[in-house]
């Protein structure tokens, strides 16, 4: 049976995302993102599911690992994020004085936290916070986490959906060592790649003229500094289309002329949520 590794503790949103993608496979936690990427690099038949960006708070910060390991992207998955205030069984909102969660969880629920005058405590992840307070048995302590965390750690959902904004989504990437891409059919695809430009004036402008002139839409362009450098950058890029589409092929060929490093990370079907207008 293949495995899916995720960063965090059972009950994390990454765990929820893995269950959404393949509930029958073996789902295993890792302490860090580095460990996830190392597992996938060492075990070619395994996969990892990694949060890449959040609709509200932006990029998660895993770009350096994508650049380092260059794993293949098989799939993108948009996971709905519903934050809940978890506490001890029988606890009421008036009992709660402290709240524990990942920094992004706290940030995404800042209005609720301020309205209820709760003292914030940053922890490594949401589910780990739930596990921690389940052991302390302190009625004053709470955690911001998923409803799955409440089920796993025997906690009670004191208040549902406490996030600042509804419709919060996190984009996850399913990645692995083996290279695989879907057959080119009449579907909506994303081609993801990274590149490092040659050191010359207007290199980025010239490189991006390829997709522009061929009518190919870029949906993501993110820069990240090369290790130990602040004047050399690589770029992560997503574009609409399959790499076997002639327009996409021509765009990438023209872009590649201006690069000293170019690597296709994956071709995959666009998530259905991306296609909704």
Secondary structure, DSSP 8 states (H G I E B T S, - for coil): --EEEEES-TTSHHHHHHHHH-TTSEEEEESSHHHHHHHHHH-TT-EEEEEEEETTTEE-S-HHHHHHH--EEEEEEEEE---EEEESTT--GGG--EEEE-HHHHHHTHHHHHHTT-EEEE-S-HHHHHHHHHHH--TTEEEEE-HHHHHHHT-EEEES---SSSS-EEEEEEEESS-------SS-EEEEEEEEE-SSTTHHHHHHHHHHHTT--EEEEEEEE-TT-SS-EEEEEEEES-TTSHHHHHHHHHHHTTEEEEEEEEEEE--HHHH--
